[in-house]
């Protein structure tokens, strides 16, 4: 029986999951996703392969857990911003853009957001089981608030609007990944582009 590394079984499992997701993150920085095997993951985490299978049936499960852990702090931050319904939707959207783009400096988040992340994103489930679904829902709520208040253009589909605007965000995140010093300037530019796309003009 494997040695327990913590005071309780629950704490032990959490430590192992932390090791496994960190191993997966490091491997994704070193090699293409398709080339990673369960043997690579076990070796990087310092586990026997049979122990690894007690936690994850395949590497898809580890990608999902990595995404879940990476998304939790950002989702909490965006949810808190979105909940300030008494504030203008445009102000909240600016803060959300800054929060998302600042979070992209986290390597685990970069792995999910960058253009070459297609194999990883494809491993994530659709719908409510996707770790990023709550994040997208909060942004959509801010867009709907802006539509209701008249701050934003009368687009017919808030979900589609957020999906289209995410393209600008991804481009910004790609730029930040190549030049971390460009974070502040890229945030400002993304805010201008996104807000210009959804806010009403004065003329």
C-alpha positions in Angstrom: 0.0 0.0 0.0 1.4 3.4 -0.9 2.7 5.5 2.0 0.3 8.3 3.0 2.1 11.7 2.8 -0.3 13.7 4.9 -2.3 13.7 8.1 -5.5 12.5 6.4 -6.4 10.5 3.2 -8.1 13.6 1.8 -5.0 15.7 2.3 -2.9 13.0 0.7 -5.1 12.8 -2.3 -5.0 16.6 -2.7 -1.2 16.5 -2.6 -1.0 13.7 -5.2 -3.5 15.6 -7.5 -1.3 18.7 -7.1 1.8 16.8 -8.1 0.0 15.2 -11.1 -1.4 18.5 -12.5 2.0 20.2 -12.0 3.6 17.3 -13.8 1.1 17.7 -16.7 1.7 21.4 -16.8 5.5 21.0 -17.0 5.2 18.3 -19.7 2.9 20.5 -21.8 5.6 23.2 -21.7 8.2 20.6 -22.9 6.4 18.7 -25.6 3.3 18.4 -27.8 0.2 17.1 -26.0 -0.2 14.1 -28.4 3.3 12.9 -27.6 2.7 12.8 -23.8 2.0 9.3 -22.3 0.8 8.2 -18.9 4.3 6.9 -18.4 5.7 10.4 -18.9 3.2 11.8 -16.4 3.9 9.1 -13.8 7.7 9.7 -14.1 7.4 13.5 -13.9 5.2 13.2 -10.8 7.4 10.6 -9.1 4.6 8.0 -9.0 4.3 4.4 -10.0 2.1 4.0 -13.1 -0.4 1.9 -11.3 -0.8 4.6 -8.6 -1.4 7.2 -11.4 -4.3 5.1 -12.7 -5.9 5.2 -9.3 -6.3 8.9 -9.9 -6.8 9.3 -13.6 -7.8 6.9 -16.3 -6.1 8.9 -19.0 -4.3 12.1 -19.7 -7.7 13.8 -20.6 -8.7 13.5 -17.0 -5.5 15.4 -16.0 -6.1 18.1 -18.6 -9.6 18.6 -17.1 -8.2 18.8 -13.6 -5.4 21.2 -14.6 -8.0 23.4 -16.3 -10.3 23.3 -13.3 -7.6 24.3 -10.9 -6.3 27.0 -13.2 -9.8 28.5 -13.7 -11.0 28.6 -10.1 -9.2 31.9 -9.0 -10.0 33.7 -12.2 -13.7 32.6 -12.2 -14.0 33.8 -8.6 -12.5 37.2 -9.5 -14.7 37.6 -12.6 -17.8 36.5 -10.7 -17.1 39.2 -8.0 -16.7 41.9 -10.6 -19.8 40.8 -12.5 -21.9 40.8 -9.4 -21.5 44.5 -8.8 -24.7 45.1 -10.8 -25.1 48.7 -9.5 -21.9 49.7 -11.5 -21.9 50.4 -15.2 -21.5 47.3 -17.4 -18.7 49.0 -19.3 -16.7 49.5 -16.1 -17.1 45.9 -15.1 -16.2 44.7 -18.6 -12.9 46.7 -18.4 -12.1 45.1 -15.1 -12.9 41.6 -16.4 -10.7 42.1 -19.5 -7.8 43.1 -17.2 -8.5 40.1 -14.9 -8.5 37.6 -17.8 -5.5 39.0 -19.5 -3.5 39.3 -16.3 -4.4 35.7 -15.5 -2.9 34.7 -18.8 0.6 35.1 -17.3 -0.1 31.9 -15.4 1.4 29.2 -17.5 -1.5 26.8 -16.9 -3.9 29.4 -18.2 -1.7 30.1 -21.2 -1.8 26.5 -22.1 -5.6 26.7 -22.5 -5.9 30.1 -24.2 -3.2 30.2 -26.8 -3.9 29.4 -30.5 -1.9 26.2 -30.4 -4.0 24.9 -27.5 -6.6 23.3 -29.8 -5.7 19.7 -28.7 -6.1 20.7 -25.1 -9.3 22.6 -25.5 -10.7 19.6 -27.5 -10.2 17.4 -24.4 -12.4 19.6 -22.3 -16.1 18.7 -22.2 -18.8 21.0 -23.5 -21.5 22.5 -21.3 -21.6 22.7 -17.5 -18.7 20.3 -17.0 -16.3 22.6 -18.8 -14.3 24.5 -16.1 -14.5 27.7 -18.1 -18.3 27.6 -18.5 -19.0 29.6 -15.3 -16.4 32.3 -16.4 -18.1 32.7 -19.8 -21.5 32.8 -18.2 -20.4 35.7 -16.0 -19.1 37.7 -18.9 -22.4 37.0 -20.8 -24.3 38.4 -17.8 -22.4 41.6 -17.9 -23.1 41.9 -21.7 -26.8 41.4 -21.0 -26.7 44.0 -18.2 -25.2 46.4 -20.7 -27.9 45.6 -23.3 -30.6 46.1 -20.7 -29.3 49.4 -19.6 -28.6 50.7 -23.1 -24.9 51.0 -22.6 -24.2 48.3 -25.2 -25.3 47.9 -28.8 -28.5 45.9 -29.3 -26.9 42.7 -30.4 -29.3 39.8 -30.4 -27.1 37.1 -28.9 -25.0 37.8 -25.9 -23.3 34.4 -26.1 -22.3 35.0 -29.7 -21.0 38.4 -28.8 -18.8 37.1 -26.1 -17.5 34.3 -28.4 -16.6 36.9 -31.1 -15.0 39.2 -28.6 -12.9 36.4 -27.2 -11.0 36.4 -30.5 -9.6 39.8 -29.6 -8.7 38.5 -26.1 -6.9 35.5 -27.4 -4.8 37.7 -29.7 -3.9 39.8 -26.8 -3.0 36.8 -24.7 -0.9 35.4 -27.5 1.0 38.8 -27.6 1.5 38.7 -23.8 2.9 35.2 -24.0 5.5 36.4 -26.5 6.2 39.6 -24.6 5.2 39.7 -21.0 6.4 43.3 -20.7 3.5 44.2 -23.0 0.8 43.2 -20.5 -0.3 46.8 -19.5 -0.3 48.1 -23.0 -2.1 45.0 -24.3 -4.8 45.2 -21.6 -5.5 48.9 -22.6 -5.7 48.1 -26.2 -8.0 45.1 -25.6 -10.2 47.2 -23.4 -10.5 49.9 -26.2 -11.3 47.3 -28.9 -13.8 45.4 -26.9 -15.6 48.4 -25.5 -15.7 50.1 -28.9 -17.3 47.0 -30.3 -20.2 46.9 -27.7 -20.7 50.4 -26.4 -23.0 53.0 -28.1 -21.5 56.0 -29.8 -22.4 59.5 -28.8 -23.0 60.7 -32.3 
